[in-house]
Amino acid sequence: MEIDITNKMGDKDFVQTLIPQRFPFVMVDALYDYSETTLVSGFTIQSDAIFFQNGNFIESGLIEHMAQSVALHTGYQFYLRKETAPTGYIGSIKDIIISKLPKLNDEIRTTVSILQEFGGITLVDVVTKLNDVEIAKGQMKTVLAK
């Protein structure tokens, strides 16, 4: 079931309530689309981003953005159920390919596609785009703390 989140789109304060990270370690600032099996998040690169170096948002920042996008999916799921989301951890990262680094004020959008979810372990495909061009992709496995 797809959820209408138009009143929340781009609401940075709302998005930050859905993930456990806090400034300066926040790498998502918009929620554009959500379903039980997908999510589209956004992040506008700012100069105070912890992974912004030498004019670029570096590789580790892209990977963290991807992971936080997965956390945002979980956080929004729990928000809809009116429950507190547990903390999650990256269990594994596989086949990450980064072809371009975003620059200051670029907005990246990431699509998370749930491949499998069982017992608090989630396997996802993650694709990050800049201006509708793929700049990073890979798979992640996340684990919820019990």
Backbone as CSV, one residue per row, in Angstrom:
resi,resn,N_x,N_y,N_z,CA_x,CA_y,CA_z,C_x,C_y,C_z
1,MET,0.839,-1.184,0.000,0.000,0.000,0.000,0.879,1.242,0.000
2,GLU,0.731,2.072,-0.986,1.510,3.301,-1.065,0.874,4.356,-0.166
3,ILE,1.700,5.125,0.498,1.246,6.121,1.457,1.430,7.512,0.858
4,ASP,0.426,8.371,1.013,0.552,9.752,0.562,1.323,10.546,1.607
5,ILE,2.527,10.966,1.244,3.347,11.732,2.184,3.616,13.133,1.663
6,THR,2.753,13.604,0.753,3.009,14.903,0.138,3.120,16.019,1.159
7,ASN,2.408,15.909,2.272,2.507,16.968,3.276,3.823,16.894,4.042
8,LYS,4.568,15.830,3.911,5.838,15.665,4.614,7.037,15.824,3.681
9,MET,6.808,15.797,2.363,7.914,15.824,1.406,8.843,16.994,1.656
10,GLY,10.090,16.684,1.700,11.091,17.728,1.861,11.149,18.328,3.252
11,ASP,10.359,17.803,4.174,10.345,18.335,5.537,11.516,17.744,6.326
12,LYS,12.601,18.478,6.338,13.852,18.035,6.962,13.674,17.685,8.439
13,ASP,12.933,18.500,9.174,12.727,18.242,10.605,11.985,16.929,10.835
14,PHE,10.948,16.659,10.026,10.207,15.415,10.147,11.107,14.220,9.828
15,VAL,11.852,14.314,8.730,12.738,13.221,8.317,13.721,12.893,9.435
16,GLN,14.261,13.899,10.084,15.254,13.656,11.131,14.665,12.970,12.366
17,THR,13.353,13.019,12.538,12.735,12.283,13.653,12.643,10.791,13.362
18,LEU,12.836,10.406,12.110,12.662,9.009,11.697,13.947,8.195,11.713
19,ILE,15.084,8.852,11.883,16.366,8.146,11.892,17.075,8.416,13.216
20,PRO,17.971,7.524,13.627,18.653,7.723,14.913,19.810,8.718,14.856
21,GLN,20.324,9.024,13.677,21.481,9.916,13.557,21.084,11.364,13.844
22,ARG,22.055,12.130,14.315,21.850,13.554,14.600,22.980,14.356,13.970
23,PHE,22.738,15.653,13.766,23.740,16.539,13.191,25.031,16.412,13.990
24,PRO,26.171,16.338,13.335,26.436,16.544,11.909,26.452,15.259,11.095
25,PHE,25.883,14.199,11.624,25.981,12.905,10.965,24.715,12.537,10.190
26,VAL,23.850,13.494,9.893,22.621,13.231,9.142,22.908,13.351,7.646
27,MET,22.576,12.292,6.898,22.851,12.246,5.462,21.578,12.060,4.631
28,VAL,20.403,12.285,5.230,19.126,12.313,4.504,18.353,13.525,5.018
29,ASP,17.689,14.218,4.111,16.897,15.370,4.559,15.551,15.487,3.859
30,ALA,15.185,14.474,3.060,13.890,14.498,2.386,13.392,13.071,2.162
31,LEU,12.084,12.934,2.220,11.397,11.672,1.950,10.419,11.947,0.818
32,TYR,10.667,11.352,-0.352,9.866,11.650,-1.537,8.825,10.602,-1.869
33,ASP,9.101,9.353,-1.534,8.150,8.301,-1.870,8.361,7.136,-0.916
34,TYR,7.273,6.455,-0.575,7.339,5.333,0.338,6.288,4.298,-0.043
35,SER,6.678,3.041,0.000,5.743,1.917,-0.023,6.348,0.860,0.899
36,GLU,5.659,-0.229,1.087,6.181,-1.294,1.956,7.514,-1.850,1.442
37,THR,7.736,-1.746,0.135,8.934,-2.358,-0.448,9.915,-1.362,-1.064
38,THR,9.589,-0.066,-1.058,10.495,0.921,-1.643,10.460,2.232,-0.864
39,LEU,11.481,3.032,-1.103,11.539,4.374,-0.548,12.440,5.203,-1.446
40,VAL,12.099,6.473,-1.613,12.985,7.421,-2.290,13.292,8.534,-1.299
41,SER,14.576,8.702,-1.025,15.032,9.738,-0.097,15.836,10.772,-0.866
42,GLY,16.111,11.886,-0.201,16.940,12.911,-0.807,17.922,13.481,0.196
43,PHE,18.986,14.081,-0.328,19.955,14.783,0.505,20.613,15.862,-0.342
44,THR,20.552,17.093,0.152,21.217,18.208,-0.513,22.555,18.429,0.172
45,ILE,23.618,18.387,-0.609,24.978,18.473,-0.084,25.253,19.895,0.406
46,GLN,25.613,20.001,1.675,25.943,21.280,2.298,27.418,21.264,2.712
47,SER,27.995,22.436,2.855,29.419,22.521,3.201,29.710,22.009,4.607
48,ASP,28.684,21.967,5.485,28.911,21.465,6.845,28.671,19.958,6.971
49,ALA,28.398,19.289,5.850,28.244,17.826,5.881,29.585,17.203,6.262
50,ILE,29.550,16.268,7.177,30.774,15.679,7.725,31.628,15.001,6.646
51,PHE,31.001,14.530,5.568,31.739,13.856,4.500,31.964,14.753,3.280
52,PHE,31.845,16.059,3.451,32.119,17.002,2.367,33.574,17.430,2.466
53,GLN,34.369,17.050,1.466,35.804,17.359,1.478,36.269,17.755,0.077
54,ASN,37.091,18.778,0.005,37.694,19.219,-1.259,36.662,19.409,-2.377
55,GLY,35.502,19.966,-2.010,34.484,20.269,-3.006,33.568,19.128,-3.386
56,ASN,33.769,17.948,-2.778,32.955,16.770,-3.104,32.360,16.144,-1.856
57,PHE,31.226,15.482,-2.048,30.657,14.605,-1.025,31.298,13.247,-1.289
58,ILE,32.190,12.808,-0.398,33.062,11.667,-0.685,32.337,10.310,-0.577
59,GLU,33.043,9.264,-0.997,32.485,7.916,-1.096,31.845,7.441,0.204
60,SER,32.526,7.637,1.319,31.960,7.173,2.596,30.666,7.906,2.914
61,GLY,30.527,9.143,2.478,29.284,9.880,2.665,28.156,9.296,1.837
62,LEU,28.463,8.911,0.597,27.437,8.269,-0.241,26.967,6.955,0.368
63,ILE,27.903,6.168,0.870,27.539,4.884,1.486,26.706,5.120,2.746
64,GLU,27.084,6.100,3.545,26.304,6.418,4.751,24.924,6.941,4.370
65,HIS,24.846,7.754,3.326,23.548,8.232,2.842,22.663,7.049,2.440
66,MET,23.241,6.076,1.755,22.488,4.888,1.355,21.964,4.148,2.592
67,ALA,22.838,3.960,3.571,22.450,3.252,4.796,21.356,4.018,5.542
68,GLN,21.472,5.332,5.615,20.457,6.125,6.302,19.137,6.120,5.536
69,SER,19.198,5.948,4.225,17.969,5.817,3.439,17.234,4.533,3.813
70,VAL,17.983,3.465,4.042,17.384,2.211,4.514,16.779,2.436,5.906
71,ALA,17.511,3.119,6.780,17.009,3.427,8.120,15.751,4.283,8.049
72,LEU,15.684,5.179,7.087,14.510,6.031,6.916,13.293,5.190,6.550
73,HIS,13.479,4.184,5.705,12.375,3.277,5.368,11.853,2.602,6.629
74,THR,12.758,2.068,7.422,12.363,1.405,8.672,11.702,2.397,9.624
75,GLY,12.305,3.562,9.771,11.752,4.574,10.664,10.354,4.995,10.271
76,TYR,10.103,5.141,8.972,8.772,5.543,8.514,7.761,4.418,8.705
77,GLN,8.203,3.168,8.495,7.334,2.016,8.761,6.846,2.036,10.203
78,PHE,7.772,2.217,11.135,7.419,2.237,12.549,6.574,3.465,12.888
79,TYR,6.861,4.604,12.271,6.061,5.821,12.472,4.605,5.561,12.088
80,LEU,4.377,4.897,10.964,3.013,4.609,10.526,2.275,3.697,11.504
81,ARG,3.009,2.836,12.171,2.412,1.928,13.167,2.357,2.572,14.552
82,LYS,2.816,3.826,14.624,2.858,4.567,15.895,3.716,3.849,16.941
83,GLU,4.842,3.312,16.467,5.807,2.623,17.329,7.164,3.293,17.204
84,THR,7.991,3.116,18.220,9.351,3.636,18.186,10.227,2.667,17.398
85,ALA,10.948,3.195,16.440,11.818,2.349,15.616,13.050,1.936,16.411
86,PRO,13.430,0.664,16.336,14.671,0.238,16.981,15.881,0.722,16.183
87,THR,17.015,0.739,16.818,18.257,1.084,16.140,18.628,-0.056,15.196
88,GLY,19.168,0.301,14.053,19.613,-0.703,13.096,21.099,-0.548,12.830
89,TYR,21.675,-1.600,12.298,23.102,-1.631,11.999,23.307,-2.174,10.597
90,ILE,24.377,-1.736,9.950,24.739,-2.310,8.664,25.354,-3.677,8.930
91,GLY,24.750,-4.713,8.360,25.281,-6.058,8.509,26.326,-6.361,7.457
92,SER,26.063,-5.887,6.228,27.033,-6.072,5.152,26.756,-5.086,4.030
93,ILE,27.798,-4.821,3.275,27.722,-3.971,2.096,28.329,-4.779,0.962
94,LYS,27.642,-4.829,-0.193,28.097,-5.688,-1.281,27.954,-4.956,-2.618
95,ASP,28.929,-5.148,-3.467,28.874,-4.678,-4.854,28.596,-3.182,-4.981
96,ILE,29.190,-2.374,-4.105,29.011,-0.922,-4.206,29.842,-0.396,-5.379
97,ILE,29.192,0.334,-6.250,29.861,0.989,-7.367,29.522,2.473,-7.292
98,ILE,30.549,3.307,-7.229,30.364,4.755,-7.202,31.040,5.326,-8.440
99,SER,30.254,5.980,-9.299,30.795,6.472,-10.561,31.015,7.986,-10.581
100,LYS,30.418,8.691,-9.614,30.574,10.141,-9.578,30.309,10.637,-8.164
101,LEU,31.042,11.680,-7.766,30.838,12.292,-6.451,30.052,13.593,-6.603
102,PRO,28.998,13.767,-5.795,28.239,15.016,-5.844,29.050,16.186,-5.299
103,LYS,28.657,17.374,-5.697,29.332,18.600,-5.287,28.397,19.430,-4.397
104,LEU,28.899,20.524,-3.891,28.149,21.424,-3.024,26.818,21.817,-3.675
105,ASN,25.750,21.733,-2.883,24.375,22.077,-3.273,23.727,21.107,-4.248
106,ASP,24.423,20.042,-4.657,23.779,19.006,-5.454,22.770,18.273,-4.581
107,GLU,21.640,17.875,-5.182,20.701,17.040,-4.450,20.745,15.636,-5.024
108,ILE,21.073,14.683,-4.162,21.054,13.286,-4.580,19.733,12.673,-4.129
109,ARG,19.260,11.718,-4.903,18.043,10.970,-4.567,18.379,9.489,-4.616
110,THR,17.930,8.805,-3.596,18.254,7.385,-3.482,16.980,6.556,-3.395
111,THR,16.951,5.504,-4.202,15.843,4.554,-4.179,16.303,3.287,-3.468
112,VAL,15.570,2.930,-2.442,15.801,1.703,-1.691,14.732,0.705,-2.132
113,SER,15.147,-0.472,-2.545,14.209,-1.538,-2.926,14.453,-2.732,-2.026
114,ILE,13.441,-3.092,-1.251,13.553,-4.227,-0.331,13.501,-5.515,-1.147
115,LEU,14.549,-6.325,-1.028,14.592,-7.615,-1.715,14.075,-8.725,-0.822
116,GLN,14.424,-8.630,0.468,14.055,-9.675,1.413,14.073,-9.097,2.816
117,GLU,13.098,-9.498,3.619,13.030,-9.029,4.999,12.533,-10.183,5.861
118,PHE,13.331,-10.511,6.878,12.942,-11.614,7.755,13.657,-11.489,9.086
119,GLY,12.908,-11.538,10.163,13.484,-11.566,11.506,14.377,-10.378,11.832
120,GLY,14.007,-9.196,11.344,14.801,-8.012,11.632,16.015,-7.826,10.740
121,ILE,16.188,-8.724,9.763,17.278,-8.603,8.795,16.659,-8.223,7.452
122,THR,17.188,-7.176,6.847,16.645,-6.676,5.586,17.754,-6.609,4.544
123,LEU,17.482,-7.170,3.368,18.399,-7.106,2.235,17.795,-6.142,1.224
124,VAL,18.591,-5.150,0.791,18.081,-4.122,-0.115,19.029,-3.866,-1.273
125,ASP,18.453,-3.444,-2.390,19.194,-2.823,-3.483,19.066,-1.327,-3.266
126,VAL,20.146,-0.596,-3.484,20.144,0.848,-3.293,20.761,1.499,-4.529
127,VAL,20.059,2.503,-5.083,20.550,3.231,-6.255,20.458,4.727,-5.953
128,THR,21.578,5.428,-6.109,21.626,6.872,-5.891,21.807,7.574,-7.219
129,LYS,21.000,8.618,-7.421,21.052,9.389,-8.662,21.284,10.863,-8.374
130,LEU,21.908,11.507,-9.331,22.099,12.951,-9.335,21.559,13.446,-10.673
131,ASN,20.541,14.315,-10.629,19.893,14.793,-11.866,19.435,13.630,-12.749
132,ASP,18.830,12.622,-12.113,18.305,11.429,-12.796,19.366,10.553,-13.453
133,VAL,20.635,10.762,-13.114,21.717,9.919,-13.627,22.291,9.118,-12.454
134,GLU,22.361,7.802,-12.629,22.877,6.938,-11.569,24.345,7.257,-11.282
135,ILE,24.646,7.504,-9.993,26.034,7.776,-9.607,26.577,6.753,-8.615
136,ALA,25.681,5.953,-8.024,26.122,4.921,-7.072,25.039,3.859,-6.951
137,LYS,25.485,2.628,-6.676,24.531,1.540,-6.467,25.204,0.434,-5.690
138,GLY,24.396,-0.446,-5.146,24.922,-1.596,-4.431,23.831,-2.292,-3.638
139,GLN,24.271,-3.238,-2.813,23.360,-3.961,-1.932,23.835,-3.799,-0.497
140,MET,22.864,-3.756,0.408,23.152,-3.692,1.836,22.256,-4.666,2.573
141,LYS,22.786,-5.160,3.669,21.999,-5.954,4.582,22.019,-5.205,5.904
142,THR,20.852,-4.924,6.451,20.781,-4.242,7.742,20.129,-5.170,8.764
143,VAL,20.477,-4.932,10.020,19.994,-5.752,11.120,19.428,-4.830,12.185
144,LEU,18.220,-5.116,12.658,17.622,-4.327,13.731,18.100,-4.857,15.079
145,ALA,18.410,-3.950,15.996,18.794,-4.339,17.356,17.559,-4.877,18.054
146,LYS,17.753,-5.820,18.923,16.608,-6.415,19.638,16.534,-5.864,21.035
